[in-house]
Amino acid sequence: MNNAIRQGFSQADSAAAAVAELAAQLDQPDIGLIMFFCSSHYDRRELADALGKAFSEKVVMVGCTTAGEITPMGYKSGAITGVSMGRSIVQADTVLIRNINSFGLSNMLDAVRSLNRRMELLAGPNYSAETFATLFIDGMSGAEDGILSALQTIIPDIPLFGGSAGDDLAFRESFVFAEGQFHSNAAVFAMVNTALPFKVFKTQHYVASDRKMVITGADPVKRIVTEINAEPAAQEFARIVGLDVTELTPMMFATHPVVVRVGGQDYVRSIQKVNSDGSLSFFCAIDEGLVLSAAINVDAYDTLNSLFTDIERQIGPTQLVLGCECVLRLLEREQIQDKAPMGKLLASRNVVGFNTYGEQYQGIHVNQTFTGVAFGSSKA
């Protein structure tokens, strides 16, 4: 691994002890970027204070709370994990977007344009050719789609990935970290220019079937579908997938997502729950007239292994992969009892990241997806 890349994690119970253990693993001269991902069980104020004492205030540091951590040793829970990268290989800067449920589009556009100008000063006028972007966002906000759409208008040529912060499946509150503190109802947007070859990617182990459904009634703001094919949503969905309405449980939804086709690519969208009125709550944006396909499950391990093999053909062995994986994928792994081999596969490719409440890829918010950026070996 490049000497300018460090990985680490800790499962210490207290925030102070966990940060001390993590900092010892991430410490290096002239840090250009730190990304970390932490369980929501840690005291956030204590964690922020410990991080501030452990690292210089000049270090660009971002992170978020999770629904599970992907560490150098594979899947963990109740942990903090992270990476540091030296200034010899990265130049990075960030924007904290506050009050995302009522954010002003013009204010956000101005902030990101300002970030563009700062990146030009850091990395030169042609910085975008060797730059990717990340977005970590409050996973309980429901604001991902609007934020992504706005960002895509500003940086159409810069590849973007990210994840929605979690809270260990409590579904109460989630937080992003920027400017030395944790923030709810917020997002942190980062641009990273790197001297390393890299590849921003997404993958999922579901493909579209020929079983189609049309959303004929929906509340897009609340992500609720009331009708499918002009029938009550839960009843019609159950019919299409060959189940009874009483079988529509959260775990069943984890293995029966739907697929939407956008720009020639398939994106997975997941159902959260059946509501008392027979409507369906989704984890992603939904609207009337949208055509969905019931999904077909293909082998998750083989799909991910093939992705890594393809990436390595393009950029060489992966020194580091920053990954955002939907928590529904993790729940599925636990259900079919193949979490351990999948965790070993992730560790073998140097993946560090977290389990999310949703994933971001380019300008689209999706579910049951694994997205991220892989770093190859140094350029000649």
C-alpha positions in Angstrom: 0.0 0.0 0.0 1.2 3.5 -0.7 2.9 5.0 2.3 0.6 8.0 2.0 -2.5 5.9 2.7 -3.4 4.7 6.1 -6.4 2.6 7.2 -7.7 1.8 10.7 -10.6 1.0 13.0 -11.5 0.5 16.6 -14.2 -1.2 18.5 -13.4 0.5 21.8 -16.5 1.3 23.9 -15.7 4.9 24.7 -15.4 7.6 22.0 -12.1 8.9 23.5 -10.5 5.4 23.5 -11.8 4.6 20.0 -10.4 7.9 18.5 -7.1 7.3 20.2 -6.8 3.8 18.7 -7.9 5.0 15.3 -5.7 8.1 15.3 -2.6 5.9 16.0 -3.3 4.0 12.9 -4.1 7.0 10.6 -1.4 9.3 11.8 1.1 10.3 9.1 3.0 13.5 8.1 1.1 16.2 6.2 -2.4 14.6 6.1 -4.4 15.9 3.2 -7.7 14.1 3.9 -9.4 12.0 6.6 -12.7 10.2 6.1 -14.2 8.2 8.9 -17.4 6.3 9.6 -18.7 5.6 13.1 -21.5 3.8 14.9 -24.2 6.0 16.3 -23.7 4.5 19.8 -20.7 6.8 20.4 -21.2 10.1 22.2 -21.0 12.5 19.3 -19.7 15.5 21.4 -17.0 13.4 23.0 -16.1 11.9 19.6 -15.8 15.3 17.9 -13.7 16.7 20.8 -11.3 13.7 20.6 -11.0 14.0 16.8 -10.2 17.7 17.2 -7.5 17.0 19.7 -6.0 14.1 17.7 -5.7 15.9 14.3 -4.7 19.4 13.2 -7.5 21.7 12.5 -5.9 22.2 9.1 -6.7 18.6 8.1 -9.7 18.2 5.9 -11.9 15.7 7.8 -15.3 14.4 7.0 -17.4 11.5 8.1 -20.8 10.3 9.2 -22.7 7.9 11.5 -23.6 4.5 10.0 -25.8 1.5 9.9 -22.7 -0.7 10.1 -19.0 -0.2 9.4 -16.8 -1.7 6.7 -13.3 -1.9 8.2 -9.9 -3.3 7.1 -11.0 -6.5 8.8 -14.4 -6.7 7.0 -17.8 -6.0 8.4 -18.0 -4.7 12.0 -20.7 -3.1 14.1 -20.3 -0.7 17.0 -17.0 0.6 15.6 -15.3 3.6 14.1 -13.2 3.1 10.9 -11.4 5.5 8.6 -8.6 6.4 6.2 -6.0 9.1 5.9 -4.4 10.2 2.7 -1.3 12.4 2.5 -1.1 15.7 0.6 1.4 14.0 -1.8 -1.5 12.2 -3.3 -4.6 14.2 -2.6 -5.8 17.8 -2.4 -9.3 18.1 -1.0 -11.8 20.7 0.2 -15.4 20.6 1.4 -18.7 22.4 1.7 -21.1 21.9 4.6 -24.8 22.2 3.4 -27.0 23.0 6.4 -30.8 22.9 6.7 -31.2 20.6 3.7 -34.9 20.1 4.1 -35.4 23.8 3.3 -32.1 24.6 1.6 -31.9 27.6 -0.8 -30.8 26.3 -4.2 -29.0 29.6 -5.0 -27.1 29.6 -1.8 -26.0 26.0 -2.3 -25.0 26.7 -5.9 -22.9 29.7 -4.8 -21.2 27.6 -2.1 -20.3 24.8 -4.6 -19.1 27.3 -7.2 -16.9 28.8 -4.5 -15.5 25.3 -3.8 -14.7 25.0 -7.5 -12.6 28.2 -7.3 -10.8 26.9 -4.2 -10.0 23.6 -6.0 -8.6 25.5 -8.9 -6.2 27.3 -6.6 -5.3 24.0 -4.9 -4.9 21.8 -7.9 -4.7 24.0 -11.0 -7.2 25.1 -13.6 -7.6 21.6 -15.1 -8.2 20.0 -11.7 -11.5 18.4 -12.7 -9.8 15.8 -14.9 -8.3 14.1 -11.9 -11.0 14.9 -9.3 -14.0 13.0 -7.9 -16.7 14.2 -5.5 -18.3 12.6 -2.5 -21.6 13.4 -0.7 -22.4 12.2 2.8 -26.0 13.2 3.8 -28.4 12.8 6.7 -30.1 9.6 5.9 -33.3 10.6 7.7 -33.7 13.9 5.8 -35.4 12.5 2.6 -33.5 15.3 0.8 -31.0 13.3 -1.2 -32.8 13.6 -4.6 -33.0 17.4 -4.6 -29.5 17.9 -3.4 -28.1 15.5 -6.0 -30.1 17.0 -8.8 -28.7 20.5 -7.9 -25.1 19.2 -7.7 -25.3 17.5 -11.0 -26.0 20.8 -12.7 -22.8 22.3 -11.3 -20.4 19.3 -11.7 -21.7 17.3 -14.7 -18.2 16.1 -15.6 -16.9 15.2 -12.1 -17.8 11.6 -11.0 -19.7 11.5 -7.7 -20.5 8.8 -5.2 -21.7 8.9 -1.6 -24.0 7.5 1.0 -26.8 8.5 3.4 -25.8 8.4 7.0 -27.4 5.9 9.3 -28.1 5.3 13.0 -27.7 1.5 13.4 -31.3 0.8 12.2 -32.9 3.0 14.9 -34.3 5.2 12.1 -34.5 8.2 14.4 -31.6 10.6 13.6 -28.3 10.4 11.7 -25.4 12.8 11.4 -22.6 14.0 9.1 -19.3 15.4 10.3 -17.7 18.5 9.0 -16.0 21.6 10.4 -15.2 19.8 13.6 -18.7 18.9 14.6 -21.6 16.5 13.9 -24.6 17.9 12.1 -28.2 16.7 11.5 -30.4 17.9 8.6 -27.1 18.5 6.7 -24.8 17.2 4.1 -21.1 17.4 3.5 -19.9 17.7 -0.1 -16.2 17.1 -0.8 -14.0 17.4 -3.9 -10.9 15.3 -4.0 -8.1 15.7 -6.5 -5.7 12.8 -6.6 -2.4 11.9 -8.2 -3.5 8.2 -8.2 -5.5 6.5 -10.9 -9.1 6.1 -9.6 -12.4 4.7 -10.6 -15.8 5.7 -9.3 -18.2 2.8 -9.5 -21.6 1.4 -8.7 -22.8 -2.2 -8.7 -25.9 -4.1 -7.6 -26.9 -7.7 -7.7 -30.4 -7.2 -9.0 -31.5 -6.9 -12.6 -34.8 -6.0 -14.2 -37.3 -8.7 -14.9 -40.2 -8.6 -17.5 -42.7 -8.0 -14.7 -43.5 -4.3 -15.0 -45.5 -2.0 -12.9 -46.6 1.6 -13.3 -46.9 4.0 -10.4 -50.4 5.5 -10.8 -50.7 7.2 -7.5 -47.9 8.7 -5.3 -46.9 11.4 -2.9 -43.4 12.2 -4.1 -42.5 14.5 -1.2 -43.2 11.7 1.4 -41.9 8.9 -1.0 -45.3 7.1 -0.7 -46.9 5.1 -3.5 -50.7 4.8 -3.1 -51.5 3.0 -6.4 -49.7 0.6 -8.7 -51.4 -0.2 -12.1 -54.5 1.7 -10.7 -54.8 -0.8 -7.8 -54.0 -0.4 -4.1 -50.2 -0.3 -4.0 -49.4 -3.1 -1.5 -52.0 -5.4 -2.9 -50.8 -5.0 -6.5 -47.1 -5.3 -5.6 -47.8 -8.5 -3.7 -49.6 -9.9 -6.7 -46.8 -9.1 -9.1 -44.1 -10.7 -6.9 -46.3 -13.7 -6.1 -46.8 -13.1 -2.4 -49.7 -12.4 0.0 -49.9 -8.9 1.4 -49.3 -10.3 4.9 -45.9 -11.5 3.7 -44.7 -8.0 2.8 -42.3 -7.6 5.7 -39.1 -5.4 5.9 -36.9 -8.4 5.4 -39.0 -9.5 2.4 -38.6 -6.0 0.9 -34.8 -6.4 1.3 -34.9 -9.3 -1.2 -37.7 -8.0 -3.5 -36.6 -4.5 -4.6 -37.6 -2.8 -7.9 -35.5 -1.5 -10.7 -35.9 1.8 -12.7 -34.1 2.5 -15.9 -32.5 5.9 -16.2 -30.2 7.0 -19.0 -29.7 3.5 -20.2 -28.7 2.1 -16.8 -30.6 0.1 -14.2 -30.9 1.6 -10.7 -32.4 -0.3 -7.7 -35.0 1.3 -5.5 -36.3 -0.3 -2.3 -39.6 -0.3 -0.4 -39.4 0.5 3.3 -42.7 -0.7 4.6 -46.4 -1.2 4.1 -48.5 1.5 5.6 -51.8 1.0 7.4 -53.8 2.3 4.5 -52.2 -0.2 2.1 -49.8 2.3 0.6 -46.0 1.7 0.3 -43.2 3.8 1.6 -40.0 3.9 -0.4 -36.5 4.7 0.5 -36.0 6.8 -2.7 -37.8 9.3 -4.8 -40.9 8.0 -6.5 -43.5 9.7 -8.7 -46.6 9.0 -10.8 -46.0 7.6 -14.2 -42.7 5.9 -13.3 -42.3 2.5 -14.8 -40.7 0.0 -12.4 -39.6 -3.6 -12.9 -39.7 -6.4 -10.3 -36.0 -7.3 -9.7 -34.3 -10.6 -10.2 -31.5 -11.5 -7.7 -28.1 -12.6 -9.1 -25.2 -13.8 -7.0 -24.0 -10.9 -4.9 -20.5 -12.3 -4.2 -19.7 -13.1 -7.8 -21.1 -9.7 -9.0 -18.9 -7.8 -6.5 -15.8 -10.0 -7.2 -16.3 -9.4 -11.0 -16.5 -5.6 -10.4 -13.2 -5.6 -8.5 -11.6 -7.7 -11.2 -12.7 -5.3 -13.9 -11.6 -2.3 -11.9 -8.1 -3.9 -11.4 -7.8 -4.4 -15.2 -8.3 -0.6 -15.6 -6.2 0.8 -12.7 -4.2 -2.1 -11.2 -4.5 -3.6 -7.7 -6.6 -1.5 -5.4 -4.6 0.2 -2.7 -7.8 1.5 -1.2 -11.6 1.5 -1.9 -13.9 3.9 -0.2 -17.2 2.2 -0.2 -20.9 3.0 0.6 -23.0 -0.2 0.8 -26.8 -0.2 1.4 -27.7 -1.7 4.8 -30.3 -3.8 3.0 -27.5 -5.6 1.3 -26.0 -6.3 4.7 -29.3 -7.6 6.1 -29.6 -9.9 3.1 -26.1 -11.2 3.7 -27.1 -12.0 7.3 -30.3 -13.7 6.2 -28.6 -16.0 3.8 -25.5 -16.4 6.1 -22.8 -15.4 3.8 -21.7 -12.2 5.6 -18.3 -13.6 6.5 -17.1 -14.5 3.0 -18.4 -11.1 1.7 -16.5 -9.3 4.5 -13.3 -11.2 3.6 -13.7 -10.2 -0.1 -14.1 -6.5 0.9 -11.1 -6.7 3.2 -9.0 -8.3 0.4 -9.6 -5.3 -1.8 -8.8 -2.8 1.0 -12.3 -1.5 1.3 -13.1 1.0 4.1 -16.6 2.5 4.3 -20.0 2.1 5.8 -23.5 0.6 5.5 -25.9 3.3 4.4 -29.5 4.3 4.4 -29.2 5.0 0.6 -26.4 5.5 -1.9 -25.5 8.3 -4.3 -24.1 7.7 -7.8 -23.7 10.6 -10.2 -26.9 12.6 -9.8 -29.1 9.7 -8.6 -30.1 8.4 -5.2 -30.6 4.6 -5.1 -30.8 1.6 -2.7 -29.4 -1.9 -2.4 -26.3 -0.7 -4.3 -22.6 -0.7 -3.5 -20.9 2.5 -4.7 -17.5 4.1 -4.1 -14.1 5.0 -5.5 -11.2 2.6 -6.0 -7.6 3.8 -6.0 -4.9 2.1 -8.1 -1.2 2.3 -7.9 0.8 5.5 -8.5 1.0 6.9 -12.0 4.2 6.5 -13.9 
